Amino acid sequence: MSPLIGALAVPPVDGARIAVAFSGGGDSTALLHAAAAVHGAAHMHALHVCHHLQPQSEDWATHCANVCRGWGIEFTRLDVRVDSAGDGMEAGARQARYAALSDALAEHGLLAVAHHAEDQAETFLSQALRGAGVHGLASMPVVAALGAGWLWRPWLALPRQTIVDYLTAHKLTWIEDPSNQDPAIGRGYLRRKVWPALSGRWPAAATTLSRSARWAAQAAEAIDALAAIDLEQARAPQQTLRLAALARLSPARTSQLLRRWLADVHADPPDHRHLDQIQRLCAARVPASARVVFADTEVRAYDGYLFAMRRLAVPPAGRLAWNGHTRLTLPGDAGQLSVQKCDARGTGSGGAIFQVGFRQGGEWLATGRGSGRLLKDWFTDRRVPPWQRERVPLIYAGKSLLAVGDLWAQPAANTWPGGVPRVFIWRHSLPGMSSRVVDGRPLG
């Protein structure tokens, strides 16, 4: 019995209908044929992704449909549009392909792909050339989550020659995608230029590099387990980290903890440069306004805690006229301002009785009987973080500061328009440990 058949005998998900990513190439043709032989054509579903990148794309899709018709296998064509603006055409095609396959995969379904040991070795080399860590060097797992189902690579440990022998033995026909051997494409260059020389000098290169990928996967699993323990010990309320806990760890453990923490709070993945910057942010005496920004995420350290948040807009400036009768949407991620109780004897709903501004420096809180203090000092005492200080609305009547969001209110009622106090409500999504946050929301 062919080892290809044996590898397909026990799927990793019981009772799942098996879909096969069927490009029409030799590897996927052998996989579809072998899987149908093991599990029956009626239990198979072929998914063909048409990228429209080659003139022969339509012919390939027709070929795949005809093969499935002849074998009695359900066939679905998935047309995609490839965006090459990010990491290039190869990465764009891969992203579009897996997005389409994920969407087409039934809940708890199983998608089998025909990656083999040489594919794994090529992935390992590509990741190493990019300077990847152990998670990247782990390359492709045998089983991974994909959409509502699972991705299965049953032949990942088998050499491609086994597939070639199977194709020959069963007299199967397939199509050749010229891009697979195009030296202008990274993987094509490896196959055309590097791999022949490498395997010629070291015939077992595919096996040994695939083995290295397995060791890297084991190391990555151990690292993840340790990072989970470290994260639990460093975790603080509101999805923050305690800087004191981070200070007790080595830089390597801190780096892995930060990666796991940022993934847990649904932040963008950092690269090694961002992780180095965050560690410096944690360890050095830096201004409270210092931050590390990447993609749509920013990380800040303040008052003994590390915060991750979505990237904030430029802090607002200037003043806004406000009648106090409607909810006021503030610029610069400063949230919304409203009044819980409003003096009915005040001006009508169309009149502007308040001015709403933001910090410029030197603001004074009048606490009664001629006493008061600087707003800056008041913020410091109450540990209001700098990103909130920049965005908290300051409510004025004329030149008199009546309230600082809903954090502080002028105690002298006769200074308010109409002589009756208002209760201001400041709703925002800015993280912070000490000041009240209403309607807070996570990243994203």
C-alpha positions in Angstrom: 0.0 0.0 0.0 1.3 3.5 -0.9 2.3 5.6 2.1 0.1 8.3 0.6 -3.0 6.1 1.2 -1.9 5.2 4.7 -1.4 8.9 5.7 -5.0 9.6 4.6 -6.6 6.7 6.5 -7.3 8.5 9.8 -8.4 12.1 9.4 -7.8 14.4 12.4 -11.5 15.2 12.7 -14.0 12.4 13.1 -17.0 12.4 10.7 -16.0 15.6 8.9 -16.6 15.8 5.2 -13.2 16.2 3.4 -12.6 19.0 1.0 -9.5 19.1 -1.1 -7.7 22.2 -2.4 -7.5 21.1 -6.0 -5.4 23.3 -8.3 -5.1 20.7 -11.0 -1.3 20.3 -10.4 0.3 16.9 -9.9 0.3 17.1 -6.1 -3.3 18.1 -5.6 -4.4 15.6 -8.3 -2.8 12.8 -6.5 -4.3 13.9 -3.2 -7.9 14.1 -4.6 -7.5 10.7 -6.3 -6.1 9.0 -3.2 -8.6 10.6 -0.8 -11.5 9.5 -3.0 -10.0 6.0 -3.0 -9.8 5.9 0.8 -13.0 7.7 1.8 -15.2 7.5 -1.4 -15.9 10.0 -4.1 -19.3 10.8 -2.6 -17.6 12.1 0.6 -15.2 14.4 -1.2 -15.5 18.0 -2.3 -13.0 19.7 -4.6 -12.3 23.4 -4.2 -10.6 25.1 -7.0 -9.3 28.7 -6.6 -9.0 30.7 -9.8 -6.6 33.5 -9.3 -6.8 34.9 -12.8 -3.1 35.5 -12.9 -2.2 33.3 -15.9 -3.7 33.3 -19.4 -4.5 29.6 -18.9 -6.5 30.2 -15.7 -9.9 29.4 -17.5 -8.5 26.3 -19.1 -7.2 25.1 -15.7 -10.5 25.6 -14.1 -12.2 23.7 -16.9 -9.7 20.9 -16.6 -10.4 20.6 -12.8 -14.1 20.6 -13.4 -13.8 17.8 -16.0 -11.6 15.7 -13.7 -14.1 15.9 -10.9 -17.0 15.2 -13.2 -15.3 12.0 -14.4 -14.5 10.9 -10.8 -17.9 11.7 -9.5 -16.6 14.3 -7.0 -18.5 17.6 -6.2 -16.6 20.6 -7.6 -16.7 24.2 -6.6 -14.8 27.0 -8.4 -13.7 30.0 -6.3 -12.8 33.2 -8.1 -10.5 35.6 -6.3 -9.0 39.0 -6.9 -5.3 39.2 -5.9 -4.0 42.3 -4.2 -0.2 42.6 -4.7 0.2 46.0 -3.1 1.3 44.6 0.3 4.0 41.9 0.3 3.9 41.2 -3.4 2.1 38.9 -5.8 3.0 35.6 -4.2 1.9 36.6 -0.7 -1.2 38.3 -2.2 -2.2 35.2 -4.1 -1.7 33.0 -0.9 -3.8 35.4 1.2 -6.6 35.5 -1.4 -6.5 31.7 -1.8 -6.8 30.8 1.9 -9.4 33.5 2.5 -11.6 32.0 -0.3 -11.0 28.4 0.9 -11.8 29.4 4.5 -15.1 31.0 3.5 -16.0 27.9 1.4 -15.2 25.4 4.2 -18.2 24.0 6.0 -18.5 24.4 9.7 -16.2 21.7 11.4 -15.2 20.7 7.9 -11.7 19.5 6.9 -9.7 20.9 4.1 -6.8 18.7 2.9 -3.9 20.2 1.0 -1.1 18.3 -0.7 2.0 19.9 0.9 4.9 17.5 1.2 8.3 17.3 2.8 10.0 19.5 0.0 7.3 22.1 0.5 8.0 22.1 4.2 11.8 22.4 3.6 11.2 25.3 1.2 9.1 27.0 3.8 11.7 26.5 6.4 14.4 28.0 4.2 12.2 31.0 3.2 11.5 31.7 6.9 15.1 31.4 7.8 16.1 33.9 5.0 13.5 36.3 6.4 15.2 36.1 9.8 12.2 34.4 11.4 12.1 33.1 15.0 11.1 29.6 16.1 7.4 30.2 15.4 8.3 31.1 11.7 10.8 28.3 11.5 8.2 25.8 12.7 6.8 26.4 9.1 3.6 24.5 8.4 1.7 22.5 11.0 0.0 19.2 10.0 -3.3 20.4 11.4 -4.4 24.1 11.9 -7.6 26.0 12.4 -9.0 27.5 9.2 -12.2 29.5 9.4 -15.0 27.4 10.8 -13.1 24.2 10.2 -9.6 22.7 9.9 -6.7 22.6 7.5 -5.0 19.2 7.1 -1.6 18.5 5.5 -1.5 14.6 5.6 1.6 14.3 3.4 3.8 16.9 5.1 6.4 14.3 6.2 6.4 12.4 2.8 8.9 13.1 0.0 7.5 14.4 -3.3 8.9 11.4 -5.1 6.3 9.3 -3.4 3.6 11.5 -5.1 5.4 11.3 -8.5 5.4 7.5 -8.2 1.7 7.5 -7.4 0.8 9.7 -10.4 2.8 7.4 -12.6 1.3 4.2 -11.2 -2.3 5.4 -11.7 -1.6 7.1 -15.0 -3.0 10.4 -13.8 -2.8 13.6 -15.9 -2.3 17.1 -14.4 -1.5 20.6 -15.4 1.8 22.5 -14.8 1.7 26.1 -13.5 4.8 27.9 -14.9 4.9 30.3 -12.0 6.0 27.4 -9.8 9.3 27.4 -11.6 9.5 31.2 -12.2 12.9 32.4 -10.7 11.4 35.9 -10.3 9.2 34.5 -7.5 10.8 33.6 -4.2 9.6 30.0 -4.0 10.2 29.5 -7.7 13.8 30.7 -7.3 14.3 28.1 -4.5 12.9 25.3 -6.7 14.7 26.3 -9.9 18.1 27.5 -8.6 18.7 26.6 -5.0 16.9 23.2 -4.4 18.7 21.2 -7.2 22.1 22.3 -5.9 21.1 21.7 -2.2 19.6 18.3 -2.8 22.4 17.3 -5.1 25.0 17.9 -2.3 22.7 16.7 0.5 20.2 14.2 -0.8 18.4 14.1 2.5 18.0 17.8 2.7 14.2 17.7 2.5 14.0 15.2 5.3 16.5 17.0 7.6 15.1 20.5 7.1 11.6 19.2 7.7 12.9 17.6 10.9 14.3 21.0 11.9 10.9 22.5 11.3 9.4 19.9 13.7 12.0 20.8 16.4 11.2 24.5 15.9 7.5 23.7 16.4 8.3 21.9 19.6 10.4 24.8 20.8 7.6 27.2 19.9 5.1 25.2 21.9 7.4 25.2 24.9 7.9 29.0 24.5 4.2 29.6 24.3 3.6 27.6 27.5 6.1 29.6 29.4 4.8 32.9 28.0 1.3 31.9 29.2 2.6 31.4 32.7 4.5 34.7 32.6 1.5 36.5 31.3 -0.7 35.3 34.1 1.8 36.6 36.6 2.1 40.0 35.0 -1.5 40.5 34.0 -3.3 43.5 35.7 -6.9 44.9 35.4 -8.2 46.3 32.2 -5.9 44.1 30.0 -2.8 45.9 31.2 0.6 44.5 32.4 2.4 45.3 35.7 5.8 46.7 34.8 7.3 45.4 38.1 6.5 41.8 36.9 8.1 42.4 33.5 11.3 43.8 35.2 11.8 40.4 36.9 12.0 38.6 33.5 14.8 38.2 31.0 14.6 40.2 27.8 13.8 36.9 25.9 10.9 36.0 28.2 9.6 39.5 28.2 9.6 39.6 24.4 7.5 36.4 24.2 5.2 37.6 26.9 4.6 40.8 25.0 3.8 38.9 21.8 1.2 36.8 23.6 -0.3 39.7 25.5 -0.7 41.8 22.3 -2.3 38.8 20.6 -4.7 38.3 23.5 -5.9 42.0 23.4 -6.3 41.7 19.6 -3.6 44.2 18.8 -1.5 44.2 15.6 1.4 41.8 15.7 4.7 43.5 16.5 8.0 42.8 14.8 11.3 42.5 16.7 12.0 46.3 16.4 8.7 47.1 18.1 9.3 44.6 20.9 12.8 46.1 21.5 11.2 49.6 21.7 8.5 48.4 24.1 11.1 46.9 26.4 13.0 50.1 26.4 9.7 51.9 27.2 9.2 49.6 30.2 12.7 49.8 31.6 13.8 53.4 31.0 12.7 56.6 32.7 10.8 58.1 29.8 8.2 60.8 29.6 4.7 59.6 30.4 3.6 60.6 26.9 6.1 58.3 25.2 4.6 55.5 23.1 5.5 52.8 20.6 3.2 52.8 17.5 2.9 50.1 14.9 0.1 49.6 12.4 -3.2 50.6 14.2 -1.8 49.9 17.7 0.0 52.0 20.2 1.6 50.8 23.5 2.2 53.2 26.5 3.7 52.8 29.9 2.3 54.8 32.8 2.1 54.6 36.6 3.5 51.1 36.8 1.4 49.6 34.1 1.8 48.9 30.3 -1.2 49.7 28.2 -2.1 48.6 24.7 -4.7 50.6 22.7 -5.8 51.3 19.2 -3.9 54.1 17.6 -5.3 57.4 18.8 -6.0 60.4 16.7 -4.2 63.7 17.2 -5.4 65.3 20.4 -8.1 67.9 19.9 -7.6 71.6 20.3 -9.7 74.8 20.2 -13.1 75.3 21.7 -16.6 74.2 20.8 -19.9 76.1 21.6 -22.4 73.8 23.2 -26.0 74.3 24.5 -25.9 71.4 26.9 -29.2 70.0 25.6 -27.7 67.6 23.0 -24.9 65.1 23.1 -21.7 66.6 21.9 -19.3 64.4 19.8 -15.8 65.5 20.5 -12.8 65.3 18.0 -9.6 63.4 18.5 -10.9 60.2 20.1 -12.2 62.3 23.0 -15.6 60.6 23.1 -18.9 62.3 23.8 -20.2 64.8 26.3 -23.7 65.1 27.6 -25.7 66.5 30.5 -27.7 64.3 32.8 -29.6 67.2 34.4 -30.1 70.5 32.8 -31.6 73.7 34.3 -35.0 74.3 32.7 -34.7 78.0 33.5 -31.5 78.3 31.4 -31.4 79.3 27.8 -33.4 77.4 25.2 -32.1 74.4 23.3 -30.7 76.6 20.5 -28.5 78.9 22.7 -24.8 78.2 23.4 -24.3 78.4 27.2 -21.1 76.4 27.4 -17.7 76.4 25.8 -15.9 73.1 25.6 -12.1 73.1 25.3 -9.1 71.0 25.9 -5.9 71.4 27.9 -3.4 74.1 26.9 -1.5 74.3 30.2 -2.0 76.5 33.2 -5.7 75.7 33.9 -6.8 76.4 37.4 -9.4 74.5 39.5 -11.2 76.9 41.8 -12.2 74.9 44.9 -13.9 77.7 46.8 -13.1 80.6 49.2 -10.3 81.8 46.9 -8.4 78.5 47.0 -7.6 76.2 44.1 -4.9 74.3 42.4 -3.4 73.7 39.0 -5.2 71.1 36.9 -1.9 69.5 36.0 -1.2 68.8 39.7 -4.7 67.5 40.2 -4.3 65.1 37.3 -1.0 63.9 38.8 -2.5 63.2 42.2 -5.3 61.2 40.7 -3.0 59.3 38.3 -5.0 60.4 35.2 -2.9 59.0 32.3 -1.6 61.5 29.7 -3.7 60.3 26.8 -6.8 61.1 28.9 -5.4 64.4 30.0 -5.0 65.5 26.4 -8.6 64.6 25.6 -10.7 65.2 28.6 -13.3 68.0 27.8 -13.0 71.2 29.9 -16.4 72.8 30.2 -16.5 76.6 30.6 -19.1 79.3 31.2 -17.4 82.4 30.0 -13.9 82.3 31.6 -15.0 80.1 34.5 -14.0 76.4 34.4 -17.1 74.5 35.5 -16.1 70.9 35.0 -13.3 68.5 33.8 -15.3 65.9 32.0 -17.1 64.0 34.7 -13.9 63.8 36.8 -14.3 67.1 38.6 -17.0 69.8 39.0 -16.9 73.4 40.3 -18.5 73.3 43.8 -19.8 76.9 43.7 -23.3 76.5 42.2 -23.8 80.2 41.7 -21.1 80.3 39.0 -23.1 78.0 36.7 -25.5 79.4 34.1 -28.9 79.7 35.7 -27.3 79.1 39.2 -28.2 75.4 39.1 -25.4 72.7 38.8 -25.3 70.3 35.8 -24.2 66.7 36.0 -21.9 66.2 33.0 -21.3 62.7 31.6 -18.1 62.0 29.6 -18.3 58.8 27.6 -15.1 57.6 26.0 -13.1 54.4 25.3 -9.7 55.6 26.5 -8.0 53.1 28.8 -6.9 54.1 32.3 -6.4 52.5 35.7 -7.7 55.1 38.1 -10.2 57.5 36.4 -13.6 56.3 35.5 -14.2 54.9 32.0 -17.7 54.7 30.7 -18.7 52.5 27.8 -15.1 51.2 27.4 -14.4 49.0 24.4 -11.5 46.7 23.5 -9.0 47.2 20.7 -10.2 47.3 17.1 
